[in-house]
Amino acid sequence: MIRISILYPNAQGSSFDFDYYLAVHMPKSISLLSAAPGFRSVSVERGISGGHAGSPPVYVAICHYEYDTLEAFMAAFAPHAEVLQGDIVNYSSVQPLIQINEICIAR
């Protein structure tokens, strides 16, 4: 199983509209991507703190999609890439970082 992590850095002076992200972008994204074969789950996290008490979070938001295979994710994402990536400007002033991981242990 693989996990696609979309990380939004908490850059100084950047903006992130959580209301739009949670109410508009993610429902659209979930609707488009969860219908595909191989979809397992999706989760969204809001950064609340860094590693030291009171420090700002490294990432303001993180989204994780899990699929059976990378090929399954790419087949789900590719037809909608332009729409989903084009929507980023509506909720964030930073470009997200994307990392693809193989899940080795999960409970």
PAZAPA-4460 file (N, C-alpha, C; in steps of 0.05 Angstrom, whole numbers, plus 32768, in hexadecimal, padded with zeros to 4 digits):
% residues 107
    n_x    n_y    n_z   ca_x   ca_y   ca_z    c_x    c_y    c_z   seq   type   mol
   8011   7FE9   8000   8000   8000   8000   8012   8019   8000     1      M     A
   8008   802E   7FF4   8018   8047   7FF3   8008   805E   7FFF     2      I     A
   8016   8072   8008   800A   808A   8013   8016   80A2   8004     3      R     A
   8004   80B3   7FF9   800C   80CC   7FED   8008   80E2   8001     4      I     A
   801D   80EF   8009   801B   8105   801D   801E   811F   800F     5      S     A
   800B   8131   8013   800C   814C   8008   8010   815F   8020     6      I     A
   8027   816B   8021   802F   817B   8038   8030   8199   8030     7      L     A
   8022   81A9   8040   8022   81C6   803C   8033   81D4   8050     8      Y     A
   804B   81DD   8048   805E   81E9   805B   8052   8202   8068     9      P     A
   8059   8206   8081   8050   821E   8090   8065   8234   808C    10      N     A
   8066   823E   8074   807A   8252   806D   8071   826E   8078    11      A     A
   8085   827D   8081   807F   8297   808C   8072   82A8   8077    12      Q     A
   805C   82B5   807E   804D   82C6   806C   803A   82B8   8059    13      G     A
   8039   829D   805B   8027   828E   804A   800B   828E   8055    14      S     A
   7FF8   8285   8044   7FDC   8284   804D   7FD2   8268   8046    15      S     A
   7FBE   8260   8056   7FB0   8246   8052   7F94   8249   805C    16      F     A
   7F81   8246   804A   7F64   8249   8051   7F59   822E   8057    17      D     A
   7F59   8226   8071   7F4F   820C   8079   7F31   8209   8073    18      F     A
   7F22   821E   8076   7F05   821C   8071   7F00   8213   8054    19      D     A
   7F0D   8220   8041   7F0B   8219   8025   7F15   81FC   8020    20      Y     A
   7F2D   81F7   802B   7F39   81DD   8027   7F27   81C6   8031    21      Y     A
   7F1C   81C9   8048   7F0B   81B4   8054   7EEF   81B3   8048    22      L     A
   7EE4   81CA   8040   7EC8   81CB   8037   7EC6   81C8   8018    23      A     A
   7EDB   81CF   8009   7ED8   81CF   7FEC   7EED   81BD   7FDF    24      V     A
   7F06   81C2   7FE4   7F1B   81B2   7FD6   7F1B   8195   7FDD    25      H     A
   7F1B   818F   7FF7   7F1D   8172   7FFF   7F04   8162   7FF7    26      M     A
   7EEC   816D   7FFA   7ED5   815D   7FF0   7ED7   8157   7FD2    27      P     A
   7EE0   816B   7FC2   7EE4   8167   7FA6   7EF9   8152   7FA1    28      K     A
   7F0F   8154   7FAE   7F25   8142   7FAB   7F1D   8125   7FB3    29      S     A
   7F10   8123   7FCA   7F07   8108   7FD3   7EF3   80FC   7FC0    30      I     A
   7EE1   810C   7FB6   7ECD   8102   7FA3   7EDB   80F7   7F8A    31      S     A
   7EEE   8105   7F80   7EFB   80FD   7F67   7F0E   80E6   7F6B    32      L     A
   7F1D   80E6   7F81   7F33   80D2   7F84   7F2A   80B9   7F92    33      L     A
   7F15   80BA   7FA3   7F0D   80A2   7FB2   7EFD   808F   7FA1    34      S     A
   7EF3   8097   7F8A   7EE2   8086   7F79   7EF3   8072   7F6A    35      A     A
   7F0D   8076   7F69   7F1F   8066   7F59   7F26   804B   7F67    36      A     A
   7F2A   8037   7F57   7F33   801D   7F62   7F4E   8021   7F71    37      P     A
   7F51   8013   7F87   7F6A   8014   7F96   7F6A   8029   7FAC    38      G     A
   7F56   803A   7FAD   7F55   804F   7FC2   7F50   8041   7FDD    39      F     A
   7F5F   8049   7FF2   7F5C   803E   800D   7F51   8053   8021    40      R     A
   7F5E   806A   8022   7F56   807E   8036   7F61   8099   802F    41      S     A
   7F57   80AD   803E   7F61   80C8   803C   7F5F   80D4   8058    42      V     A
   7F73   80E5   805F   7F71   80F3   8078   7F7E   810F   8075    43      S     A
   7F75   8122   8085   7F7F   813D   8084   7F87   8144   80A1    44      V     A
   7F9E   8150   80A3   7FA8   8159   80BD   7FAE   8177   80BD    45      E     A
   7FA8   8184   80D3   7FAE   81A1   80D6   7FC6   81A3   80E9    46      R     A
   7FDB   81B0   80E1   7FF2   81B4   80F2   7FEB   81C6   810A    47      G     A
   7FF2   81BE   8122   7FED   81CF   8139   8006   81D7   8149    48      I     A
   801C   81C8   8145   8034   81CF   8153   804C   81C1   8147    49      S     A
   8063   81CC   814B   807C   81BF   8143   8085   81AC   8158    50      G     A
   809D   81A3   8156   80A7   818F   8169   80AC   8199   8185    51      G     A
   80AE   81B3   8188   80B2   81C0   81A2   8099   81CF   81AA    52      H     A
   8091   81CD   81C3   8079   81DA   81CC   8079   81F8   81C4    53      A     A
   8063   8200   81B8   8060   821C   81B1   806D   8224   8196    54      G     A
   807B   8211   8189   8087   8218   816F   8072   8213   8159    55      S     A
   8074   8222   8144   8060   821F   812E   8064   8204   8120    56      P     A
   804E   81FA   8115   8050   81E0   8106   8061   81E4   80ED    57      P     A
   806F   81CF   80E6   807F   81CF   80CD   806D   81D0   80B5    58      V     A
   8056   81C2   80B7   8042   81C1   80A1   8028   81CB   80AC    59      Y     A
   801B   81DC   809D   8001   81E7   80A6   7FEB   81D2   80A1    60      V     A
   7FEF   81C1   808D   7FDC   81AB   8087   7FEA   8195   8079    61      A     A
   7FE0   817C   807D   7FEA   8165   8070   7FD2   8154   8068    62      I     A
   7FD2   814B   804F   7FBD   8139   8046   7FCA   811E   803D    63      C     A
   7FBE   8108   8045   7FC8   80EE   803E   7FB3   80DE   802E    64      H     A
   7FBB   80D4   8017   7FAA   80C1   8009   7FB8   80A6   8009    65      Y     A
   7FA9   8091   800D   7FB4   8076   800C   7FA6   8066   7FF6    66      E     A
   7FB7   8059   7FE6   7FAE   8048   7FD0   7FBD   802D   7FD0    67      Y     A
   7FB2   801A   7FC3   7FBF   8000   7FC1   7FDA   8002   7FB4    68      D     A
   7FDC   8012   7F9E   7FF5   8015   7F8F   7FF8   8031   7F86    69      T     A
   8010   8039   7F7F   8015   8053   7F73   8007   8055   7F58    70      L     A
   8006   8040   7F49   7FF8   8040   7F2F   7FDA   8046   7F33    71      E     A
   7FCE   803B   7F48   7FB2   8040   7F4D   7FAE   805E   7F54    72      A     A
   7FC0   8069   7F64   7FBD   8086   7F6A   7FC0   8097   7F50    73      F     A
   7FD4   8091   7F41   7FD9   80A1   7F29   7FC2   809F   7F15    74      M     A
   7FB6   8087   7F13   7F9E   8084   7F02   7F87   8095   7F0C    75      A     A
   7F84   8097   7F26   7F6F   80A7   7F32   7F74   80C5   7F30    76      A     A
   7F8D   80CD   7F34   7F95   80E9   7F35   7F98   80F6   7F1A    77      F     A
   7FA4   80E8   7F07   7FAC   80F5   7EEE   7F95   8103   7EDF    78      A     A
   7F7D   80F7   7EDD   7F67   8104   7ECF   7F5E   811E   7EDD    79      P     A
   7F64   8121   7EF7   7F5A   8138   7F06   7F70   814B   7F0F    80      H     A
   7F89   8145   7F07   7FA0   8154   7F11   7F9D   8172   7F0C    81      A     A
   7F95   817A   7EF4   7F94   8196   7EEE   7F7F   81A5   7F00    82      E     A
   7F68   8199   7F03   7F53   81A5   7F14   7F5C   81A7   7F31    83      V     A
   7F67   8191   7F3C   7F6E   8191   7F58   7F86   81A3   7F5E    84      L     A
   7F9B   81A2   7F4D   7FB2   81B3   7F51   7FAB   81D0   7F4B    85      Q     A
   7F9A   81D5   7F39   7F91   81F0   7F32   7F82   81FE   7F49    86      G     A
   7F76   81ED   7F5B   7F67   81F8   7F71   7F78   8201   7F88    87      D     A
   7F91   81FA   7F89   7FA3   8200   7F9F   7FA3   821E   7FA4    88      I     A
   7FA4   822F   7F90   7FA5   824C   7F93   7F8D   8257   7FA3    89      V     A
   7F77   8247   7FA4   7F5F   8250   7FB2   7F61   824C   7FD1    90      N     A
   7F75   823D   7FDA   7F77   8239   7FF7   7F93   823B   8002    91      Y     A
   7FA7   823C   7FF1   7FC3   823E   7FFC   7FD5   824F   7FEA    92      S     A
   7FE7   825E   7FF7   7FFA   826E   7FE8   8014   825E   7FE5    93      S     A
   8016   8246   7FEF   802F   8236   7FEC   8028   821D   7FDB    94      V     A
   803C   8214   7FCC   8039   81FC   7FBD   803F   81E4   7FD0    95      Q     A
   802E   81D0   7FD0   8033   81B9   7FE2   804A   81A8   7FD9    96      P     A
   8055   819A   7FEC   806A   8186   7FE7   805B   816B   7FE6    97      L     A
   8064   815A   7FD4   8057   8140   7FD2   806C   812A   7FD6    98      I     A
   8064   8117   7FE6   8076   8100   7FEB   8065   80E7   7FE8    99      Q     A
   8071   80D3   7FDB   8064   80B9   7FD8   8073   80A5   7FE8   100      I     A
   8065   8097   7FF9   8071   8083   800B   8065   8068   8008   101      N     A
   8075   8054   800D   806B   8039   8010   8066   8034   802D   102      E     A
   804E   802B   8034   8047   8026   8050   8052   800B   8057   103      I     A
   8065   800B   806A   8072   7FF2   8073   8065   7FE6   808C   104      C     A
   805B   7FF7   809D   804E   7FEE   80B6   8035   8000   80BA   105      I     A
   801F   7FF3   80BE   8006   8002   80C5   7FF6   7FF0   80D8   106      A     A
   7FEA   7FFD   80EB   7FD9   7FED   80FE   7FBE   7FF9   80FF   107      R     A
***
